Amino acid sequence: MDEAKDFDFINSTYWKMFSYSHLNVFLDEHPSRDVSYWKLKRYVTYFFLFLYFPVWLVIEVSGMFLGRKGDLAQVAFDLSYVAHIVQLVIKMGYFLYHIKDIRSLCLRFERFHTSNHRPVFSRRLLGERGQFLRRLASTYYTVIYMNFLFWIITPLFIQPIIYGLTQAGFITATGPQNIIPKFFPVRYPFDETSTRNRIIIACMEFTVLSAGFTYFIPIDQFFVSVIVMVCSEIDVICKSLMASNELARELDRDYSLLLGSEDNRNRIDLKLFIEDHQRALRTTKKISEVMNPILGLVVGNCMVLLCTLALVITTKMKTASSFSEVFREVFGFIVVMTTSLITLYLYSWMCGELKSSEEAVFGAVYSSDWYNRNKSYRDNVLIVMRQSYTSRPLRMMSMGDMDKETFIKGLKGIYTYYNFLTHFE
C-alpha cells in the first residue's frame, strides 16, 4: 500500500473537525471534485459572515436603544449576545483572512522522517490521537445540536399551547399573546406584538440560531486538533530516539506494543531527528502567531458571556413565580455556559500539553547517551537541548500566556466580573 495513503485517515482529522459548518472547504485550495458544491458551501459562509450577521447586529443594537425598556438582566443579555456575535464574526473573518497560514498548520505526517523510520508505530500512535479528536468533536456537536433542537422545538410546541389556553381563559395573560413563538429573549426596534412582525422575527431568529450553533464551535475544534496533532507528532519524534527495549520501559505504557514488522528497532539518526524537530518547532511558532487573537477572543468571550448569562439566570429565577416559567431559558443558558467553559478548558489544557511536549524533547535527547559520542554529535544535541529547554509562549493578545493555569485564572476573573455586575442590580 502506498505510504501516503496509509496516513490519509490521520491527515483528514483536521477536516473532520468542522462537521456541518463545511468550513473545511476553505482548507482545500482547489476542489478535488464537485466544484459547484464546493463553491456553494463557500458562498453560504460568505453570506452569513458578510451579510446576515452584520445585518442582525445592526437590528439588535438598534433594538437595545429603540426597543422596549429592559431591566439590568435584559441589558446584560443584549450586550453579551452582541459581543458573542461580534467575536464569532471576527473569528470567522480572521480564519478566512489567514487561511494560507492556517493551511500550513495541517501537518502531512507521511513527510516526517520518523514516519519512514517507524511507519507502523507512527500510524498507530497518531491514529489513536486522531480517533480521540473525532470522538471529542462528535460529543461536542451532539451537545450543541441537542441544545439547538431544544431552543427551536420547545417554543414551536409550547407557544401554541399557551396561546390556546390563554384564549380559552385557562391562563391569565400577563401581556399581549401571539401564536407565533419567540425563540430568543432579545429586543427589536419595532412592534413585537404584531403577527406580521412576529413571523419576520421568528424567521430571523431561526436563521441566526441555526447559523450561530453551526459556526459556534468548529473553528475552536479545529485549533484544538492542530495542537493535539502537533503534540502527537512531537511525541512520535521523541520516541524515535528510543530503541525498542527502551520503549517497553516507559512509565505510562509499553510503547513497544505499537511497533510493527516494518519498523526500525534502533534509534533514528540524529540528523533526521533534528530535521523533524525543526519542522515541529516551525509549526509551533506558527501556531503561536496564528492563535494569538483566537485565544484572546475565547477568554474575553467567556468572561463576558458567562458572567452576563449567570446574571440573567439568577435574576430570572428570583423574579419568576415558578421554575417552569424559566426552565427553557435557564436550561439553554446553562448548556451554553457549560460548552463555553469546556472550550476554555480544552484550550488551556492543550496549550499546556503543547508546552510539555516541547520540553519533553529535552529529556528525550538528554537520555540518549549523547555524551559518549563524538564532538559534532554532542554539539548538535546541545543545540536541540537549548531550543527545547523552555517552551514557546502562547499569547492571548495582551492578556498573558495561555497554559494549564489559565482555566483557573479565568474562573476567578469570571467570578470577579459577575460580582461587579451584581452591584448594579
N, C-alpha and C positions, 0 to 999 in steps of 0.2 A: 504493500500500500504506500502511496506517495506520502512523504513525511508531512508536507504542508497540510494535506487533508486530515492527517491524524490530529492536528491542532485546530481544525476548523471549529469544532464544538466549543473549545476553550476560548478561541478568539471571538466567537459570536456572543459571548457572555455580555459584552458591552451593549450590543444591540437589543438584547432581551430585557434590559432594564427599563425600556421606555414604554412597554406594554401598548395600550390602546391610544396613547398620545401620538404615536407614529413620529416622534421627533427623531427616531433613528434614521429616517430618510436623509437627514442632514449630515449624518456620518458618512454616507455614500456620496462621494463627489460626482459620480456618474451612475445612473441606474443600471443594474445588471440585466433587468428585464421589466417589461410592462412600464414603459416610460410615462404614459398618460396617468396611470395610477400613482406613480412616484411624484409627478408634478402636482396632482390633485391634493395629495396629503400635505405637500409643502404650501400650497395656496390656502388650505384650511388654516394652517398655523399662522400664515401672514394675515389672514382675515381677522383672527381673534387678537393677535398681537398689535396690529397697526390700526385696526378699525373698531372692533367690538369692545375690547377692554377700555380704550381711551374714551369712547362714547359713554360707556357705562360709568366711568369715573366722573365725567362731566355731569351726568344726570345725578349721581349720588352726592357729589359735592354741592350741586345746586339744591338738592333736597335738604341738605343739612342747614342751609341758610333760608330757603324759601318754603320748605315743607312745614308740616305740623310741628308744634312745640314738643320737645322731648326732655326727659329728666336726665340726670347725670349718667345713668346706665345706658340710655339710648345714645347720648352724645359720645360716650366712650366706645360703644359698639360701632357707631358710624365711623369714628376716627380709626379704630383698629381694622375695620373692614376695608376702608380706603387704603390704609397703609399696607394691608396684606395684598390687595390687588396691585398696588404700585410696585411692591417688591417682586411680585410674580412677573409683572411686565418687564421690570429691569432685569430680572434673572433670565427670562426668555430672550430678551434683546441682547444681553451680554453673551448668552450661549450662541446665538446665531452670528453675532459680530465677530466672535473669536473662534469660529468653528474650525478654522485651519489649525490653530493651536490645540484645540480640543481633540481633533482627529489624531494629532501626534501623541496624545496620551494613551491611545488604544494600542497596546503593545502587540507585536506579531511575535509570539513566543517561539515559533519554529526557527527564528533568526538568531536566537541566542546560542552561544557555543555550548552551554550546559544542556541544551535540548539535543545536540548532536552527541555529546558525551554520555548522557544518560536519558535517551528519549522516552523510555517507558516510565522511568521514575518521574520525569518532568510532567508527562501527561497525567499520571495518576495523582500527583500532589496538586497540580494546578486544576485538574478536573474536580477534585474534592472541593476546592475553594469556589470554583465556578458553580457547582451544584448548590453549595451553601448560599451563594448570592441569588441564584434563581429561586430557591425556596423562600429566602427572605423577601424578595420582590413580590413573589406570589402571595405571601401572607399579608404584606403591606397593602397590596392592591385589593385584596379581598376585604380588608377592613375599610379601605377608602370607599369602595363601591357599595358595601353594605350601608355605610353612612349616607352615601348619595341616595340610595334607594329609600332609606328611612326619611330623609328630608323631602323627597319627591312624593313617594306613595302615601305616606301618612296624611298630609294635607288633602290629597285627592279623595281619600275615603272619609276623613273626619269632617272636613268643612261642609260638604253637602248634608251630612247627618245633623250637624249643629244647626245649619240653616233651616232644615226641615223641622227640627224640634222647636226652634225659636218661632217659626211661623205658626206652628200648631199650638204655641202657648205653653209648652212644657218647660222651656228655658227662658229666663228673663234676660233680654239683650242688654248689654252694658253700653252699646254703641251701634252704629249702622252695620247691618249684616248683609253679606253677599254670598251667593253660592260659589263664586269663583274663589279658589283658595289663594292665600298669600303665602308664598314659600319662605320668605326671608324677612326678618324684622327690621327693615330699613325704611327710610323716609324718601319721599319723592316730591318734586316741585309742582305737583298738580293734584287734583282731587282724586283720592284713593278709593272713594266710595262709589264712584260711577262704574257701572258694569263694563262699559267700553274700555275705560282706563284700567280696570282690574284685569281684563283679558290681555291687554297690552303688557301690563306689569307681570302677569303670570308667565307669558311667553318669554319676556326678557329675563325674569328670574330663573326660569327653567334652563335657558340657554347659558346664562352666566354660571349657574351652579354646575351644569354639565361640563363646561369648559374649565371652571375652577378646579373641580375634583379631578379632571383628566390631566391637567398640567401642574397640579399641586406638588406631586411627588417625583415624577420621572427624572428631572434634572438632578435632584439630590441623590436619587438612587444610582444614577449613572456615575456621579463623582465618588460615591461610596465604593462602587465597583472598581473604579480606577485605582483608588487607594488600596483596596483589598488585593487586587491582582498584582500591583507593584510590590506590595509586601510579600506576596506569594512567590514572585519571581526572585526577589532578594533572598528569600528563604531557600529556594532551589539553588541559587548561586552559592550561598553559604554551605549547603550540604554537599556541593560538588567538591569542596576542599577536604571532604572526609572519605576515607576508604570504607569499603562495605562493612568491615568489622567495627569501625567507629560509629557508623550509622546505627548499628544494633545496640550501642551502649548509650544512646541519647536518653535523657531522663524522662521526657514527656511521652515518647512512644518508640517502638522499634521501627525505624525508617527503612531498615534493610528489607522489610517485607514488601516495600514498594518497588524494589529493583526487579527488572525483567531480564530475560536472556540476552537482549540486545545491549544492555547497559554495561558500561565500563566499571569494573570494581575498584579501580585505582583512582587516585585524586586527579582532578583536571590540571592541565598545565597552567602555571601561574599567569603567563601572558594572556591566555584565553580568559582566565578568571578576571584579570584586570580589565580586559575589553568589555566583558559583560557588566562588571561593576561600574565602569564609567558610563555605559549606556543606561544603567539603572539610576545613576546619580543625575544624569541629564534629565531623565524623566521626573525624578522627584523635584528637581529645580523648577521644571516647567509646571508641575503640579502646584508648587508654592506660589508661582507667579499668577497662574490662571485662577486658582481658587481663592486668592486673597479677598476680592469683593464678595464672592459667593459665601464664604464663611462669615463675613461681616453681616451680610443680609440675613443669614439664617439666625444668628444670635440676636440681631436687632428685631427681627420679626417675632421671634419667640418672646422677647421681653414685652413688646407692645401687645401682641395678640393674646398671650396667656394672661397678662395682668388685667386687660380690659374684659376678657371673657370671664375671668374669675369674679370681677366686679359685677358684671351683668348677671351671672348665675346667683350670687349671694343676694343681690338686690331683688331679683325676680322671686326668689324663694321667700324673702321677707314680706313682700307685698302680695303674693298670691294667697288666695283663700284656701286652696288645696294644691297638693303637689301635682295632681293630674292636669291642672291648668298649664303648667310649665314643663311637663315631663318631656315633650318632644324637643323643645329648645335646649333644656338642660342636658338631656342625653346627647344631642348633637354637638353641643359645645364641649362636653367632656371628651367625646371621641376626637374632635379636632384638637383639643389641648393635648390629649394623650399622643396623638400622631405627631404633633409638633415637638413634644418632649422627646419622643423616640428618635426623631430626626436629629435633634440636637445631640442626644446621647450617642448616636451612631457616628456622627462627625467627630465628636470629642474622643470617643473610643478608638476610631480608626486612625485619626491623626496621631494619637499616642502610639498605636501599633506601628505606624509608619516610622516614627522616630525610633522605636525599639528595634525595628528591623534594620534600619540604617546602622545603628550602634552595634547590632549583633555581628556585622561584618568584621568589626574589630576583634571580637572574641574568636571568630572562626579563623581569621588569619593568624592570630597570636598562637593558637593551639595547633598549628600545622608544622611544627618542628622547623620553622624558618631560620632559627638562629644557628642551625647546623649546616646551612647551605652556604654557597659562595657569596662574595660581596655584592654582585649585581642582583642576585635574588633577594638578599636582605634589604637592599636599597628600595627595590620595588615593593616589598612587603611594608616597609616603613612609610612609603608614600600612601599606600592603601589605608594603613592604620591611622595615619594623620587625617585623611579625608573622612574616615568613618568614626573617629573618636567622639565627635559631637554631631548630632543630627541637625538638619536644616530646619529653621523655624518655619511654621506655617501661620502666617499673619492673618488677622481678621480686620482688614482695613487698618485703622489706627487704634484698635481696641485690645491689642496684645497678641499673644501667641496661643494658638489652639493646641490643646493637649488633653490628657485624660482628666485633668482637674477642672477643665473649662465647664463641664456639665454641672459640677457642684457650685462653682462660682456663679454660673448662670442662674441656678435655682435661687441662690441668695439674692442676686440682683432682681430677679422677678418678684421675690417676696418683698424686698425693699420698695420697689416701684408700686406694688399693689397697696402697701400700707400708705404710701404717699397719696395715691388716688382716693383712698377711703376717707382721707381728711376733708375732701371736698363734698362729701355726701351731706 
